[in-house]
Every structure is written in structure tokens, then in C-alpha cells.
């Protein structure tokens, strides 16, 4: 199957994601209305639109990594690292805005690229490589930071509270990044290589694709997106925090959003528009629980149920693909092979007799 065909397959499942989203919205609206509240007030919609920005950035990067057949569990730690580096460098000064942003993004991109190198050139699984790198970053954060640190510059704080019409500026920026990622995957050579390597790295190599490069690029872009997410958090909260990424659960939530959006954890198939649908599903559920003032621990239970459902959906979608790959790797049926072997020696005799 070509890379373009796999991309179309991912897009084909996107409509189903938005049907699920519509169902979630209807159920949430009915439940909230039964409690005498309204899900669609301007304030609630603004909170919902604002809440999708951070998870949206992380999930965009996670989608690229999953498309190439890898996984990034370090994103939560990179979000935290970006927030403390940005806020610490700015220290509330206007002149620190650009240095703070550049410092945070360079650090997260380099760490993401390092993870990609471990996966591409040392043949480590994405799960192990990103988990190890994430723990290294977590150790650094725990050793050098205690509680909140730094302060957002006035310009960044203004960015975090600004809006254009009904859309908060951070959410609008996330949507722009989503469109750029869609163009990257669907319209560029690198995007086709991402899908090809995710679909079958061996076939991609036989076709002349340098299989390591797309993996490194995907992880570097995931680090970039996590870095932007950390800066958005600083813009909203005004300070950096060494635990904000882990507390937000952005590693598992981003994976769940990508899978809910129709992507395959085996790689090579998925849709960034579907990922947006998965993000919105989480946002609607969280918004409804916030309006109903659900216990924060119960929120985690509901999120866990959604993640389990997402993995179950992936397992059902992946089963036929796994069976096909296993059949291809196993070769012909043993009985058929025995019959062919038995028939083989008689073929030349018959052919000679005909001559």
C-alpha cells in the first residue's frame, strides 16, 4: 500500500471521529442541562477553546511521531522544561521575551532530535528511548527547580490573554500549526517519507528512503511542539513549573487523542484532522465535568476510561493489519508448500515427455 493510500485511509476514519465528537457533545449537553446548567455559554466556550491549545500542540507533535511508527513519552517533561526555561530567562522583563522563547524551543528541539537518533540509529524502541530521555529531563527538573519559577514577560502574558473574535490567540496559533503539519504530511517529500517509514521501514529503505531521517525529524518536531506548549502555559499562568507537564498528563492524553483520531500505533496511517477531533472530545468531556464540579480524582477515572476505549479502538483497527503482516512474514501455508515440493520433481519429467 502506498503512503498516499495510507494517508487517505486515515482521512477516511476522520468522519467517524467527528460523529463520535457530535455524540459526546449531545450527551454532555443533556447531562449538564439536567443539572440546570448550560454547556454553551460564551464563558464555557471560551474556556473550552483555551483548554485545547496546550494539548493540541503536544498532540500535533505526537501524531507525527506515531505516523513514523514511533512513540514519544517525553513530551510531558519537555513541556515542563520549556516552561521553566522560558519563564526563568524572561524573569518578567520585556527584553527577555525573545531569548526566553528561543532558549526553550532550542532545548526541546535538541532533546527531541536526540530521542529520534536513539530510535533511528541505535534501534531502540520509541517507548524505551523517549521514556529514558524523559526520565533524564525529570531528574534535571527535580534537582534544580523547587516549585514555580521565573515570570512571563508582559508581552507574553498579553499573548496568553488575547483573542481574535471568539478564538483565543494561543488556540488560533495551534490551528495554524495544525494546518502546517497537514501540509507537511500530505504535500511534501518528507511527509511521504514519514508515512512510508511508518508503514514499513524495510520497504522504505529498499525504495531508497533514508529511514532514519524521518524518525529524527518527527521527534524533533514533537520536541518543538512540546516546547511551544510549555511557552503557552507560561503565557497563561505567568510562571514556569517543573511539574506542569506531568500534572497535565500530556504524554498519555496526547497518545489517546491521536488514537481516537484514527491513527494506528503501528505507524503509517492517521490524520491530523482526526487528532483535532480527539482533542475536542477530551475538551468537551473536561468542560462538562468542570461545569458539574466533578471531583478531580473522578476526572482522572473518566480520562482513564477514555484512554482504555481509545486503545481498544486501536486494537480492533490494528487486528486485520497485524494478521496480514504476520501472514506475509510467515510465507505460504505449510501444506501448500509440501504439495508444491512433492509436485516439483515431476514437472521436468512431464515436460520432457511432451517434447
Residue frames relative to the residue before (quaternion, step in Angstrom):
aa qw qx qy qz dx dy dz
X 1.0000 0.0000 0.0000 0.0000 0.00 0.00 0.00
X 0.4326 -0.7167 0.4829 0.2569 3.59 -0.84 0.99
X 0.6492 -0.5153 0.3836 0.4073 3.56 -1.29 0.39
X 0.6506 0.5187 -0.3240 0.4503 3.60 0.99 -0.81
X 0.6409 0.5193 -0.3289 0.4598 3.58 1.01 -0.74
X 0.6406 0.5085 -0.3316 0.4703 3.57 1.02 -0.76
X 0.6263 0.5280 -0.3387 0.4629 3.59 1.05 -0.75
X 0.6576 0.4992 -0.3154 0.4679 3.59 0.96 -0.81
X 0.6137 0.5486 -0.3472 0.4493 3.57 1.10 -0.69
X 0.6442 0.5106 -0.3165 0.4734 3.55 1.06 -0.79
X 0.6508 0.5097 -0.3183 0.4641 3.57 1.02 -0.82
X 0.6082 0.5823 -0.3511 0.4096 3.57 1.09 -0.67
X 0.6941 0.4613 -0.2758 0.4788 3.57 1.10 -0.63
X 0.4865 0.6924 -0.4224 0.3248 3.59 1.26 -0.24
X 0.6188 0.5509 -0.3521 0.4354 3.58 0.99 -0.78
X 0.6392 0.5262 -0.3232 0.4584 3.58 1.02 -0.76
X 0.6125 0.5499 -0.3474 0.4491 3.58 1.07 -0.74
X 0.7085 0.4515 -0.2717 0.4694 3.58 0.88 -0.89
X 0.5701 0.5452 -0.3868 0.4777 3.58 1.19 -0.36
X 0.6313 0.5084 -0.3190 0.4912 3.57 1.04 -0.80
X 0.6303 0.5347 -0.3269 0.4582 3.59 0.98 -0.85
X 0.6423 0.5170 -0.3222 0.4652 3.58 0.96 -0.86
X 0.6519 0.5130 -0.3114 0.4636 3.57 0.97 -0.84
X 0.6429 0.5159 -0.3194 0.4674 3.58 1.01 -0.84
X 0.6391 0.5254 -0.3273 0.4564 3.60 0.97 -0.82
X 0.6607 0.5082 -0.3094 0.4577 3.59 0.92 -0.93
X 0.6726 0.4882 -0.3015 0.4674 3.59 0.87 -0.95
X 0.6621 0.5040 -0.3126 0.4581 3.59 0.91 -0.89
X 0.6502 0.5172 -0.3225 0.4536 3.60 0.96 -0.83
X 0.6570 0.5078 -0.3106 0.4625 3.59 0.97 -0.86
X 0.6643 0.5030 -0.3050 0.4612 3.60 0.91 -0.91
X 0.6678 0.4873 -0.3013 0.4752 3.58 0.94 -0.89
X 0.6486 0.5132 -0.3184 0.4631 3.60 0.98 -0.82
X 0.6242 0.5442 -0.3394 0.4461 3.59 1.06 -0.72
X 0.6839 0.4481 -0.2747 0.5060 3.56 1.20 -0.50
X 0.5700 -0.6321 0.3631 0.3791 3.57 1.30 0.19
X 0.6007 0.5413 -0.3634 0.4627 3.59 1.21 0.44
X 0.3483 -0.7253 0.5577 0.2038 3.55 -1.32 0.17
X 0.3756 -0.7527 0.5032 0.1982 3.55 -0.70 1.12
X 0.7623 0.4359 -0.1882 0.4399 3.57 1.08 -0.74
X 0.2989 0.7341 -0.5522 0.2585 3.59 1.01 0.66
X 0.6343 -0.5460 0.3684 0.4048 3.62 -1.11 0.56
X 0.6446 0.5297 -0.3294 0.4420 3.58 0.98 -0.77
X 0.6673 0.4953 -0.3019 0.4671 3.58 0.94 -0.88
X 0.6571 0.5072 -0.3161 0.4594 3.58 0.97 -0.81
X 0.6312 0.5238 -0.3363 0.4627 3.58 1.04 -0.71
X 0.6448 0.5089 -0.3143 0.4760 3.56 0.99 -0.86
X 0.6464 0.5232 -0.3205 0.4536 3.58 0.97 -0.86
X 0.6758 0.4898 -0.2962 0.4644 3.59 0.90 -0.93
X 0.6489 0.5127 -0.3184 0.4633 3.58 1.05 -0.76
X 0.6723 0.5429 -0.3020 0.4026 3.57 0.96 -0.88
X 0.6624 0.5298 -0.3256 0.4177 3.60 1.09 -0.57
X 0.5125 0.6867 -0.4208 0.2977 3.60 1.17 -0.40
X 0.7158 0.4589 -0.2786 0.4465 3.60 0.67 -1.08
X 0.6828 0.4573 -0.2894 0.4908 3.59 0.81 -0.97
X 0.6064 0.5754 -0.3531 0.4201 3.58 1.07 -0.69
X 0.6568 0.4996 -0.3154 0.4686 3.59 0.88 -0.90
X 0.6779 0.4914 -0.3023 0.4556 3.58 0.84 -0.97
X 0.6811 0.5002 -0.2940 0.4467 3.59 0.92 -0.90
X 0.5820 0.5618 -0.3803 0.4484 3.62 1.08 -0.57
X 0.6853 0.4663 -0.2814 0.4835 3.57 0.87 -0.93
X 0.6424 0.5251 -0.3210 0.4567 3.56 1.00 -0.80
X 0.6106 0.5522 -0.3526 0.4449 3.60 1.06 -0.69
X 0.6550 0.5101 -0.3162 0.4591 3.58 0.91 -0.88
X 0.6550 0.5058 -0.3124 0.4664 3.58 0.99 -0.83
X 0.6787 0.4813 -0.2966 0.4687 3.59 0.91 -0.86
X 0.6072 0.5539 -0.3580 0.4431 3.60 1.05 -0.67
X 0.7089 0.4356 -0.2679 0.4858 3.60 1.04 -0.71
X 0.5965 -0.6191 0.3387 0.3823 3.58 1.30 0.17
X 0.6047 0.5361 -0.3633 0.4636 3.57 1.22 0.37
X 0.2918 -0.7234 0.5952 0.1932 3.56 -1.32 -0.31
X 0.1446 -0.8031 0.5738 0.0701 3.59 -1.03 0.73
X 0.0718 -0.8140 0.5764 -0.0070 3.56 -0.32 1.30
X 0.5709 0.6135 -0.3787 0.3929 3.60 1.25 0.04
X 0.4518 0.7391 -0.4356 0.2445 3.59 1.24 -0.29
X 0.6288 0.5435 -0.3523 0.4303 3.60 0.96 -0.77
X 0.6765 0.4802 -0.2851 0.4801 3.58 0.97 -0.85
X 0.6362 0.5179 -0.3312 0.4661 3.59 1.07 -0.67
X 0.5905 0.5475 -0.3636 0.4683 3.59 1.10 -0.64
X 0.6669 0.4913 -0.2978 0.4745 3.58 0.91 -0.92
X 0.6515 0.5191 -0.3166 0.4537 3.58 0.91 -0.92
X 0.6505 0.5192 -0.3161 0.4555 3.58 0.92 -0.89
X 0.6657 0.5187 -0.3168 0.4328 3.58 0.91 -0.87
X 0.7055 0.4482 -0.2877 0.4675 3.61 0.86 -0.86
X 0.6374 0.5163 -0.3384 0.4611 3.60 1.02 -0.68
X 0.6715 0.4944 -0.3020 0.4620 3.58 0.91 -0.91
X 0.7093 0.4537 -0.2709 0.4666 3.58 0.76 -1.02
X 0.6582 0.5167 -0.3158 0.4473 3.59 0.97 -0.81
X 0.6717 0.4858 -0.3000 0.4719 3.59 1.01 -0.77
X 0.6643 0.5016 -0.3080 0.4606 3.59 0.98 -0.80
X 0.0184 -0.8465 0.5295 0.0518 3.59 0.92 -0.97
X 0.6948 -0.5096 0.2675 0.4312 3.57 1.04 0.79
X 0.5888 0.5895 -0.3647 0.4158 3.61 1.24 0.01
X 0.5449 -0.6314 0.4456 0.3255 3.56 -1.03 0.81
X 0.6718 0.5178 -0.3009 0.4359 3.56 1.00 -0.79
X 0.6534 0.5334 -0.3158 0.4346 3.59 1.22 -0.25
X 0.4180 0.7399 -0.4585 0.2600 3.61 1.24 -0.07
X 0.7293 0.4234 -0.2466 0.4775 3.57 0.67 -1.09
X 0.6632 0.4848 -0.3340 0.4621 3.66 0.80 -0.80
X 0.6452 0.5284 -0.3263 0.4450 3.59 1.00 -0.78
X 0.6703 0.4896 -0.2949 0.4733 3.57 0.93 -0.91
X 0.6704 0.5006 -0.3033 0.4561 3.59 0.89 -0.93
X 0.6437 0.5298 -0.3254 0.4462 3.59 0.93 -0.87
X 0.6786 0.4964 -0.2924 0.4556 3.56 0.87 -0.96
X 0.7080 0.4692 -0.2762 0.4498 3.58 0.84 -0.96
X 0.6320 0.5200 -0.3446 0.4597 3.61 0.96 -0.76
X 0.6560 0.5204 -0.3176 0.4450 3.58 0.92 -0.89
X 0.7128 0.4529 -0.2761 0.4589 3.60 0.81 -0.94
X 0.6278 0.5216 -0.3449 0.4636 3.60 1.04 -0.66
X 0.6549 0.5088 -0.3167 0.4603 3.60 0.92 -0.88
X 0.6658 0.4875 -0.3087 0.4730 3.59 0.92 -0.86
X 0.6349 0.5216 -0.3300 0.4646 3.59 1.01 -0.75
X 0.6584 0.4992 -0.3082 0.4715 3.57 0.97 -0.86
X 0.6113 0.5450 -0.3443 0.4591 3.59 1.07 -0.70
X 0.6367 0.5098 -0.3228 0.4801 3.58 0.98 -0.83
X 0.6491 0.5220 -0.3151 0.4548 3.58 0.96 -0.84
X 0.6395 0.5200 -0.3256 0.4633 3.59 1.02 -0.75
X 0.6271 0.5296 -0.3385 0.4600 3.57 1.02 -0.77
X 0.6792 0.4802 -0.2868 0.4752 3.57 1.01 -0.82
X 0.7393 0.4581 -0.2407 0.4308 3.56 0.81 -1.05
X 0.8269 0.2879 -0.1124 0.4698 3.57 0.81 -0.99
X 0.7135 0.3622 -0.2642 0.5384 3.59 1.19 -0.33
X 0.4095 -0.7607 0.4239 0.2719 3.54 1.37 0.11
X 0.3357 0.7082 -0.5419 0.3033 3.60 1.02 0.77
X 0.5183 -0.6063 0.4820 0.3625 3.56 -1.14 0.52
X 0.6070 -0.5730 0.4050 0.3732 3.55 -1.13 0.61
X 0.6032 0.5717 -0.3480 0.4338 3.56 1.07 -0.76
X 0.7219 0.4419 -0.2527 0.4688 3.59 0.75 -1.06
X 0.6710 0.5132 -0.3113 0.4352 3.59 0.84 -0.97
X 0.7156 0.4448 -0.2678 0.4672 3.59 0.79 -0.99
X 0.6153 0.5313 -0.3511 0.4646 3.59 1.07 -0.64
X 0.6618 0.5059 -0.3066 0.4605 3.58 0.93 -0.88
X 0.6656 0.4827 -0.3021 0.4825 3.58 0.91 -0.90
X 0.6379 0.5351 -0.3270 0.4471 3.58 0.99 -0.80
X 0.6618 0.4966 -0.3079 0.4697 3.57 0.98 -0.80
X 0.6026 0.5410 -0.3571 0.4654 3.59 1.09 -0.62
X 0.6603 0.4895 -0.2987 0.4850 3.57 0.96 -0.90
X 0.6359 0.5300 -0.3283 0.4550 3.59 0.99 -0.82
X 0.6412 0.5219 -0.3205 0.4624 3.58 1.00 -0.78
X 0.6371 0.5154 -0.3222 0.4739 3.57 1.01 -0.80
X 0.6701 0.5019 -0.3058 0.4533 3.59 0.87 -0.93
X 0.6792 0.4908 -0.2957 0.4586 3.58 0.93 -0.88
X 0.6776 0.5126 -0.2923 0.4390 3.60 1.08 -0.66
X 0.8156 0.3081 -0.1203 0.4748 3.58 0.94 -0.86
X 0.7549 0.3180 -0.2023 0.5368 3.61 1.20 -0.14
X 0.0739 -0.7733 0.6292 0.0233 3.54 -1.05 0.86
X 0.8309 -0.0104 -0.0246 0.5558 3.58 -0.36 1.17
X 0.7621 -0.3435 0.2572 0.4849 3.56 -1.27 -0.32
X 0.0965 -0.7995 0.5926 0.0192 3.53 -1.16 0.63
X 0.8238 0.2628 -0.1869 0.4662 3.54 -1.25 0.53
X 0.2213 -0.7499 0.6042 0.1538 3.52 -1.36 -0.23
X 0.4968 -0.6612 0.4761 0.2989 3.56 -1.00 0.85
X 0.4977 -0.6265 0.5034 0.3261 3.55 -1.13 0.64
X 0.6502 -0.5222 0.3609 0.4176 3.62 -1.13 0.42
X 0.6426 0.5305 -0.3312 0.4426 3.58 1.00 -0.78
X 0.6785 0.4774 -0.2983 0.4719 3.58 0.91 -0.85
X 0.6279 0.5255 -0.3369 0.4649 3.58 1.02 -0.74
X 0.6434 0.5109 -0.3197 0.4720 3.58 1.04 -0.73
X 0.6111 0.5433 -0.3379 0.4660 3.56 1.09 -0.72
X 0.6771 0.5199 -0.2980 0.4272 3.58 0.93 -0.86
X 0.7510 0.3770 -0.2126 0.4986 3.59 1.10 -0.61
X 0.5382 0.6471 -0.4001 0.3628 3.60 1.24 -0.16
X 0.0597 -0.7827 0.6182 0.0416 3.54 -1.25 0.44
X 0.2320 -0.7276 0.6274 0.1519 3.53 -1.26 0.52
X 0.7897 -0.0708 -0.0087 0.6093 3.54 -0.17 1.28
X 0.8024 -0.2482 0.1793 0.5123 3.60 -0.85 -0.89
X 0.6570 0.5358 -0.3049 0.4339 3.58 1.25 -0.32
X 0.4045 -0.6709 0.5594 0.2707 3.61 -0.90 0.89
X 0.5964 -0.6067 0.3929 0.3491 3.58 -1.04 0.77
X 0.6388 0.5106 -0.3616 0.4478 3.68 0.88 -0.70
X 0.6477 0.5031 -0.3233 0.4721 3.60 1.02 -0.75
X 0.6313 0.5248 -0.3291 0.4667 3.58 1.03 -0.78
X 0.6407 0.5117 -0.3198 0.4749 3.58 1.02 -0.80
X 0.6268 0.5305 -0.3370 0.4606 3.58 1.02 -0.75
X 0.6575 0.5034 -0.3124 0.4654 3.60 0.97 -0.82
X 0.6149 0.5273 -0.3441 0.4749 3.60 1.07 -0.68
X 0.6529 0.4987 -0.3103 0.4782 3.59 0.95 -0.83
X 0.6146 0.5447 -0.3432 0.4558 3.59 1.06 -0.72
X 0.6597 0.4966 -0.3090 0.4719 3.59 0.91 -0.89
X 0.6395 0.5192 -0.3260 0.4639 3.60 0.97 -0.82
X 0.6530 0.5023 -0.3133 0.4724 3.59 1.02 -0.79
X 0.6145 0.5370 -0.3422 0.4657 3.59 1.06 -0.73
X 0.6526 0.4983 -0.3097 0.4796 3.59 0.96 -0.86
X 0.6286 0.5427 -0.3354 0.4448 3.59 0.96 -0.84
X 0.7230 0.4465 -0.2579 0.4597 3.58 0.79 -1.01
X 0.7956 0.3772 -0.1760 0.4402 3.56 0.82 -0.96
X 0.8020 0.3281 -0.1382 0.4796 3.58 1.13 -0.55
X 0.7127 0.4298 -0.2676 0.4854 3.61 1.17 -0.02
X 0.6346 -0.5297 0.4050 0.3908 3.53 -1.28 0.42
X 0.6390 0.5267 -0.3319 0.4518 3.59 0.97 -0.81
X 0.6363 0.5303 -0.3300 0.4527 3.58 1.01 -0.76
X 0.6531 0.4992 -0.3093 0.4781 3.56 0.98 -0.81
X 0.6376 0.5153 -0.3233 0.4727 3.57 1.08 -0.70
X 0.5927 0.5578 -0.3621 0.4543 3.59 1.06 -0.70
X 0.6992 0.4639 -0.2697 0.4724 3.56 0.85 -0.98
X 0.6508 0.5268 -0.3229 0.4412 3.57 0.98 -0.82
X 0.6763 0.4750 -0.2944 0.4798 3.59 0.90 -0.91
X 0.6528 0.5107 -0.3158 0.4617 3.59 1.00 -0.75
X 0.6560 0.5136 -0.3150 0.4546 3.57 1.06 -0.71
X 0.7526 -0.2164 0.1767 0.5963 3.57 0.89 -0.95
X 0.3168 -0.7930 0.4915 0.1707 3.57 -0.18 1.28
X 0.6395 0.5346 -0.3369 0.4379 3.60 1.00 -0.79
X 0.6628 0.4852 -0.3047 0.4820 3.58 0.91 -0.89
X 0.6224 0.5408 -0.3431 0.4499 3.59 1.02 -0.76
X 0.6521 0.4990 -0.3191 0.4732 3.60 0.97 -0.83
X 0.6555 0.5113 -0.3130 0.4593 3.59 0.95 -0.83
X 0.6727 0.4792 -0.2862 0.4857 3.58 1.22 -0.50
X 0.6221 -0.5802 0.3304 0.4089 3.58 1.26 0.08
X 0.4983 0.6443 -0.4369 0.3817 3.59 1.24 0.18
X 0.3667 -0.6897 0.5760 0.2411 3.57 -0.98 0.83
X 0.3035 -0.8301 0.4393 0.1605 3.51 0.03 1.34
X 0.6325 0.5634 -0.3445 0.4048 3.60 1.08 -0.56
X 0.6255 0.5905 -0.3429 0.3775 3.58 0.99 -0.81
X 0.6782 0.4743 -0.3258 0.4571 3.66 0.76 -0.83
X 0.6212 0.5416 -0.3498 0.4454 3.61 1.05 -0.69
X 0.6675 0.4887 -0.3011 0.4743 3.58 0.92 -0.91
X 0.6525 0.5176 -0.3151 0.4549 3.58 0.93 -0.89
X 0.6562 0.5162 -0.3194 0.4482 3.60 0.91 -0.89
X 0.6857 0.4664 -0.2929 0.4759 3.60 0.89 -0.86
X 0.6250 0.5266 -0.3439 0.4624 3.61 1.04 -0.69
X 0.6651 0.4866 -0.2980 0.4818 3.59 0.99 -0.82
X 0.6021 0.5352 -0.3545 0.4747 3.57 1.12 -0.61
X 0.6405 0.5093 -0.3166 0.4797 3.58 1.03 -0.78
X 0.6271 0.5364 -0.3294 0.4588 3.58 1.04 -0.79
X 0.6756 0.4915 -0.2915 0.4659 3.58 0.89 -0.95
X 0.6390 0.5052 -0.3267 0.4792 3.61 1.00 -0.77
X 0.6342 0.5317 -0.3292 0.4546 3.59 1.04 -0.73
X 0.6404 0.5041 -0.3207 0.4826 3.58 0.99 -0.82
X 0.6267 0.5406 -0.3365 0.4493 3.59 0.98 -0.81
X 0.6498 0.5137 -0.3164 0.4623 3.59 0.98 -0.81
X 0.6458 0.5099 -0.3180 0.4710 3.59 1.01 -0.77
X 0.6237 0.5285 -0.3351 0.4684 3.59 1.04 -0.75
X 0.6263 0.5277 -0.3359 0.4653 3.59 1.02 -0.75
X 0.6395 0.5077 -0.3241 0.4777 3.59 0.98 -0.81
X 0.6410 0.5303 -0.3212 0.4525 3.58 0.99 -0.82
X 0.7100 0.4486 -0.2580 0.4777 3.58 1.03 -0.74
X 0.7668 0.3684 -0.1968 0.4874 3.60 0.90 -0.90
X 0.4331 -0.7163 0.4472 0.3150 3.58 1.15 -0.54
X 0.7691 0.2211 -0.1330 0.5847 3.60 1.25 -0.24
X 0.4335 -0.6586 0.5365 0.3008 3.54 -1.32 0.19
X 0.1225 -0.7894 0.5989 0.0569 3.56 -1.18 0.57
X 0.4143 -0.7330 0.4810 0.2446 3.62 -0.84 0.91
X 0.7416 0.3781 -0.2285 0.5048 3.62 1.22 -0.12
X 0.4087 0.7541 -0.4576 0.2342 3.60 1.24 -0.07
X 0.6500 0.5309 -0.3273 0.4342 3.61 1.02 -0.69
X 0.6771 0.4748 -0.2902 0.4816 3.55 0.94 -0.90
X 0.6422 0.5242 -0.3262 0.4543 3.59 1.00 -0.78
X 0.6742 0.4810 -0.2928 0.4779 3.56 1.08 -0.66
X 0.3291 -0.7733 0.4859 0.2399 3.59 1.23 -0.34
X 0.2316 0.8383 -0.4760 0.1304 3.56 1.14 0.59
X 0.5670 0.5900 -0.4056 0.4073 3.61 1.13 -0.40
X 0.7526 0.3828 -0.2217 0.4878 3.59 0.65 -1.09
X 0.6380 0.5303 -0.3389 0.4438 3.60 1.00 -0.76
X 0.6511 0.5089 -0.3292 0.4568 3.59 0.97 -0.76
X 0.6376 0.5107 -0.3277 0.4746 3.58 1.00 -0.78
X 0.6592 0.5073 -0.3079 0.4618 3.58 0.93 -0.89
X 0.6443 0.5196 -0.3262 0.4567 3.60 0.98 -0.79
X 0.6494 0.5130 -0.3153 0.4644 3.57 1.01 -0.84
X 0.6740 0.4819 -0.2956 0.4754 3.60 0.93 -0.88
X 0.6240 0.5234 -0.3347 0.4741 3.58 1.01 -0.77
X 0.6743 0.5125 -0.2850 0.4489 3.54 1.14 -0.68
X 0.6634 -0.5536 0.2938 0.4087 3.58 1.22 0.14
X 0.4975 0.6603 -0.4390 0.3518 3.60 1.21 0.09
X 0.3643 -0.6998 0.5703 0.2288 3.52 -1.28 0.48
X 0.4467 -0.6953 0.4941 0.2700 3.58 -0.85 0.94
X 0.5708 0.5781 -0.3838 0.4390 3.59 1.25 -0.24
X 0.5259 -0.6573 0.3927 0.3704 3.58 1.28 -0.26
X 0.7518 0.4476 -0.2922 0.3860 3.52 -1.36 0.24
X 0.7853 0.2164 -0.1263 0.5662 3.62 1.18 -0.21
X 0.4266 0.6798 -0.5185 0.2950 3.54 -0.92 0.95
X 0.2359 -0.7602 0.5924 0.1246 3.52 -1.32 0.19
X 0.4256 -0.6992 0.5145 0.2555 3.56 -0.87 0.94
X 0.6088 0.5228 -0.3564 0.4786 3.59 1.10 -0.58
X 0.6205 0.5222 -0.3377 0.4777 3.56 1.08 -0.65
X 0.6114 0.5436 -0.3432 0.4614 3.58 1.06 -0.75
X 0.6233 0.5302 -0.3376 0.4653 3.58 1.01 -0.78
X 0.6314 0.5235 -0.3292 0.4680 3.58 1.04 -0.76
X 0.6448 0.5153 -0.3192 0.4655 3.59 1.00 -0.80
X 0.6284 0.5281 -0.3280 0.4675 3.58 1.04 -0.80
X 0.6720 0.5010 -0.2993 0.4559 3.57 0.91 -0.91
X 0.5925 0.5548 -0.3699 0.4520 3.60 1.08 -0.63
X 0.6625 0.4861 -0.3002 0.4844 3.58 0.90 -0.90
X 0.6610 0.5225 -0.3159 0.4363 3.59 0.93 -0.89
X 0.6594 0.5020 -0.3138 0.4635 3.61 0.94 -0.83
X 0.6483 0.5105 -0.3179 0.4669 3.58 0.95 -0.88
X 0.6732 0.4883 -0.2993 0.4676 3.60 0.90 -0.92
X 0.6407 0.5275 -0.3269 0.4521 3.59 1.00 -0.82
X 0.6585 0.5029 -0.3126 0.4645 3.59 0.92 -0.87
X 0.6748 0.4826 -0.3045 0.4679 3.59 0.91 -0.84
X 0.6230 0.5330 -0.3406 0.4602 3.58 1.11 -0.65
X 0.6506 0.5071 -0.3162 0.4686 3.58 0.98 -0.82
X 0.7094 0.4391 -0.2501 0.4914 3.56 1.01 -0.81
X 0.3548 -0.7641 0.4663 0.2699 3.59 1.34 -0.04
X 0.1257 0.8093 -0.5517 0.1579 3.51 0.90 1.07
X 0.6057 -0.5626 0.4274 0.3659 3.55 -1.12 0.72
X 0.5327 -0.6598 0.4181 0.3256 3.64 -0.80 0.95
X 0.6413 0.5162 -0.3371 0.4568 3.60 1.03 -0.67
X 0.6268 0.5190 -0.3344 0.4754 3.58 1.09 -0.67
X 0.5739 0.5769 -0.3754 0.4438 3.58 1.14 -0.60
X 0.6544 0.5077 -0.3133 0.4647 3.56 0.97 -0.84
X 0.6102 0.5410 -0.3480 0.4625 3.58 1.09 -0.70
X 0.6622 0.4973 -0.3070 0.4690 3.58 0.92 -0.92
X 0.6342 0.5174 -0.3307 0.4698 3.58 0.97 -0.80
X 0.6359 0.5303 -0.3249 0.4571 3.57 1.00 -0.80
X 0.6344 0.5213 -0.3258 0.4687 3.57 1.00 -0.81
X 0.6547 0.5081 -0.3151 0.4626 3.58 0.96 -0.86
X 0.6503 0.5094 -0.3209 0.4633 3.60 0.98 -0.83
X 0.6419 0.5094 -0.3278 0.4701 3.60 0.96 -0.82
X 0.6431 0.5149 -0.3221 0.4664 3.57 0.98 -0.84
X 0.6370 0.5315 -0.3297 0.4507 3.58 1.02 -0.80
X 0.6714 0.4839 -0.2974 0.4761 3.58 0.91 -0.89
X 0.6234 0.5315 -0.3394 0.4623 3.59 1.05 -0.72
X 0.6356 0.5145 -0.3256 0.4746 3.58 1.02 -0.79
X 0.6399 0.5207 -0.3245 0.4627 3.57 1.00 -0.82
X 0.6512 0.5302 -0.3231 0.4365 3.57 0.91 -0.91
X 0.6626 0.4980 -0.3090 0.4663 3.58 0.98 -0.80
X 0.6769 0.4781 -0.3007 0.4719 3.57 1.01 -0.79
X 0.7039 0.4918 -0.2703 0.4355 3.57 1.01 -0.80
X 0.5250 0.6798 -0.4104 0.3063 3.61 1.11 -0.55
X 0.6817 0.4611 -0.3262 0.4650 3.68 0.76 -0.84
X 0.6423 0.5274 -0.3303 0.4475 3.60 1.01 -0.82
X 0.6475 0.5136 -0.3181 0.4645 3.58 0.96 -0.85
X 0.6472 0.5159 -0.3255 0.4571 3.59 0.96 -0.85
X 0.6574 0.5050 -0.3225 0.4569 3.59 0.96 -0.83
X 0.6622 0.4977 -0.3140 0.4639 3.58 0.95 -0.87
X 0.6440 0.5189 -0.3259 0.4580 3.58 0.99 -0.81
X 0.6513 0.5176 -0.3173 0.4553 3.55 0.96 -0.86
X 0.6570 0.5115 -0.3110 0.4583 3.56 1.00 -0.85
X 0.6836 0.4848 -0.2863 0.4644 3.56 1.01 -0.84
X 0.6673 0.5284 -0.3037 0.4281 3.57 1.06 -0.74
X 0.4176 -0.7128 0.4710 0.3094 3.58 1.18 -0.48
X 0.7622 -0.3751 0.2490 0.4651 3.61 -1.23 -0.24
X 0.6441 -0.5204 0.4011 0.3918 3.52 -1.27 0.42
X 0.5540 -0.6413 0.4050 0.3433 3.66 -0.86 0.91
X 0.6430 0.5236 -0.3377 0.4453 3.61 0.95 -0.76
X 0.6575 0.4965 -0.3089 0.4752 3.55 0.99 -0.89
X 0.6430 0.5250 -0.3301 0.4493 3.58 0.99 -0.80
X 0.6401 0.5197 -0.3257 0.4627 3.60 1.02 -0.81
X 0.6552 0.5114 -0.3142 0.4587 3.56 0.97 -0.85
X 0.6539 0.5086 -0.3166 0.4621 3.56 1.01 -0.84
X 0.6415 0.5262 -0.3193 0.4579 3.59 1.04 -0.79
X 0.6590 0.5082 -0.3057 0.4626 3.53 1.00 -0.86
X 0.6992 0.4659 -0.2745 0.4677 3.57 1.00 -0.78
X 0.5269 0.6926 -0.3915 0.2990 3.56 1.18 -0.58
X 0.7211 0.4614 -0.2911 0.4271 3.66 0.61 -0.98
X 0.6633 0.5159 -0.3337 0.4272 3.61 1.06 -0.54
X 0.5281 0.6699 -0.4099 0.3228 3.55 1.16 -0.46
X 0.6817 0.4716 -0.3233 0.4564 3.69 0.78 -0.86
X 0.6244 0.5432 -0.3564 0.4337 3.60 1.00 -0.76
X 0.6599 0.5058 -0.3085 0.4620 3.56 0.90 -0.94
X 0.6557 0.5190 -0.3128 0.4505 3.53 0.98 -0.93
X 0.6605 0.5053 -0.3068 0.4629 3.58 1.00 -0.83
X 0.6373 0.5370 -0.3312 0.4425 3.55 1.04 -0.77
X 0.6376 0.5268 -0.3280 0.4564 3.53 1.10 -0.73
X 0.6262 0.5252 -0.3501 0.4577 3.56 1.08 -0.71
